[in-house]
Amino acid sequence: MPAYSSWSDDFSDGGALADNWRAYGFLASAIDATHPLGKTVSGKEARPDWWQIMDGALRGQCFPEEKHPPGLRRAISGTDIRFTCRFKLAVGGQMGISVCGPNPVVEKDFNVAGLHIRPDSITAWDNDVMHPKGSPEAAELKKKDIWNRRFFYAKTQKITIAPEVWHELIIELRGKELRAFINRRLALSYATLCGDVPKHDIGLQPGGKGESAVATWFDDVRLESLKNEK
C-alpha cells in the first residue's frame, strides 16, 4: 500500500504521475444550462494538455474557453501536515492548492483548506453553508440535490511574486491553523473553519486568463506528517 503520510515527487517519471495523481477538469465543449462549467471528466478522460511533464517539471495549463481551472489530486493521510513545492507563475497567472477531508461544515468530503497565489497576493479560501443546517431553505436545497455551500475568500495578503522564475512554497496545517511561507518567509496565516480533520488528498491547480493558454509550473513536491513535531 502506498505511504500516503510521507511522499515526494520531482516529476521526472511520467509513469509515476499517472500512477499517483488523478487529473480532472471541466470540458468547455459540454457547457450547457445543466452543466454551467461543462462536463466533469477525470483520469483518462481528462484533457491531456491540462498536465504535462516538460523539462523535468510539471506544467499545468488553463485555456481561455474554460470557465474553471483543471486540477490534479494525490492521496495523503494525516491531520497535521506540511506540504512543500517549488512553483513558477506566468505573467497574470495563478496557482491553487486545496486540501480535502470530511468537511463537517458542508457535510461532505470536500476541501477543508485552500490557497490561491498570484503575482501580487496570496489568498486563503474556505467554504461555509448558505443557510443554517436544519432550516427550511437548507432542506429545500437538499431535496433538489443542490449543495448548501458558499465558497468565499477568507483572507488576502499583498505580496510580490516575480513571474517566470521559481519560488518555494511551504504550507503547514496544524489543527485549524494554516500557515503559508513563500521563499522561507511567512506570507499568510489563517484559522480555517475545519482544517483540523483527517486529510485524504491534496490538489494542485494552474490559473489565470489570457487569449491563449496560461501555464503554471510545479516541481519538487513533498508531503510529510507533523504528527511527531511539537
N, C-alpha and C positions, 0 to 999 in steps of 0.2 A: 504494500500500500504506500502511495507517495507520502512524503513527510510534508504536511501542509503547514506546520508551525514554523518551519525554517527552510527557506529555499532561496535560490538566486538564479538569474538568467541574464547572460550577456548577449543574447540574440545572435549567437554565432552558428546556431543549428536550426534550420527550418523545420526539421522533424520534431524537435523539442517544442517549437512554437505551436505546431499542430496538435501535439500530444497534451500540452499543459494549459493552453489558453483556448477560450471559446470566443469567437468573433460573433458580433450581432449588429444589427442596424435596421434601418427602415428604407425600403426601396421607393424612390420618388416616382417610379413608373406606376405605382399602385395607390397613389394618393386619391382618396375619394371622400365622400361625406361620412362614411362609416370609419374610415381609417385616415384621419387628417394628417398623420405623419407618414403614411404609406404602409405597405405590408411589412410586418416584422419578420426578419429572417435571421438565422444563426447557423453556425457550423459551416457545412459545405455549401449551403445556400447563400452565404454571405458574399458580398461583392469582393472579389479578390484584390482589387486595388485599394480597398479600405486600409489593409495592413500588409506591409511587405518588409522583408529584411533586405537592407541595402547598406553596403559599406560597413558591415559589422554592427549595424544598429537597426532599430525598429522604426519604420516610418508609418505614421497614421495619417490619413487624408480625409478632409471634408470636401464635399463637392457643392457647387452653388445651387444645384437643383434640389438638394436635400434639405429638409426642414429640421432635422435632428442629427447630431454627430453620431458616427458609429462608435462602438465600444469593444473592448477586449477584456475578458474576465478570467481570473485564475483562482482556484480554491485556496483558502487559507484556514487556519484554525488558531484559536487563542482568543483571549479577551483583551488584554493589554498588548499592543503590538507596536512595532517600529517598521516603517516602510521607507526604503531609500531608493532613489533612482537619479540618473542624470537625464536632463531634458534639454531640448532646443526648440524655441518658438520661431515661427515665421513672423515677418512684419505684420502686425494686426492679427496675429494668431492667438491661440489659447490652448491650454491643456487642462484636462479634468482628471481627478482621482475620486473614486467612490468606493466606500466600504459598506458591505452588505451583511445583514444579520436579521434575526427575528425581531422586527421593529414593533415594539409594544404600543407605540403611539398610533400608528395607522393599521395595526392588527394584521400585518402581512410580513412575509420575508421580503425585506426591501432595504434600501440604503439607510444607514444609520449615521453616516458622516460623509462629507464630500468637500472638495476644493475645486475652484476654478482659478487658474493663474494666467494672467495676461501681462503684456509688457509693462503696464503701469499699475497693476493691482493684483492682490490676492484676496479671494472671497471664500468664506465658509458658507455652505448652503445646507439647508435642512428641510425636513418635512413635518407638517403638522396636519391636524384634521380641520376641515372646513366648517363642520358642525359638531357640536358636543355629541359624544357617544351616547346612544340611547335616545337621542332626540328624534322627533318625527322626521326632520329633514335628513338625518343620517339613515334612518330606516328606509326612507323613500329611495335614497341613492343605492342602498344595498339591494333593494328589490329590483332595481334596474341594472344591477351588476356594475355600478359605477363607483369608483374609489372615492371615499370621503377623505381626500388628500389634498394638501396645499403645499406646493414647492415654494420656498422663499429663500432669498439671500439674507443670511443671518448677520454676517459681519464682514466688512471690507476694510482692508488696509492699503494705503497707497505705497507702492514700491517702484523700483526701476529695474527692469529685466531687459538686458540688451538682447535684441533678436539675432538669430543666425549664429549664436555661439552657445556652447554647452554650459549648463548650470547644474548644481546639485540640489536636490530636494530631500529633506528628511521629514517624515510625518510620524509623530508619536501620539498614540491614543491610549491614555491611561484613565480608566474609569470613564467619565463623561468628558474629560478634558482633552481637546485636540490642540496640538501644537505643531506648527509648520516652520521649518528652518530652511532658508534658501542661502546657499553658499556659506553655511555654518552660522548664520545669523538668524535670530528669531524674527519671523516675518508676521506671524499671526497666532493668537491663541483664542479658543472659543469653547464655551461649555455647551456641548451638544445636548439635545433632548434625550437621547437614548443610546449614546455611543458606548455604553458600558456593557452591552450584551455580548455574548459569544459571537465571533465573526465567522462567516463561512466563505466569502470571496471578496476580491478586490478588483476594481476595474480601472482601465486606462481609457482616455478619450482624447482625440485631437479636437480642434475647434477653430473657429474663425470663418469669415465670409469674404469672398472675393469673386472676381469674374472667372477665375479658374480654380483648380484645386488648391487648398491651403494645407500645408504639411506641418505636423508636429512630430518631433523625434524623441525616442526613449532609448535608454541603454543602461546597462549595469543595475538592473532592478533586483532588489533584495528585500526579503520579508523575514523578520525574526520576532519571537515572542519575548515579552518583557516580564514573563512570569517570575523569573528569579532575580529581577532587578528591583531595587528599592527606589 
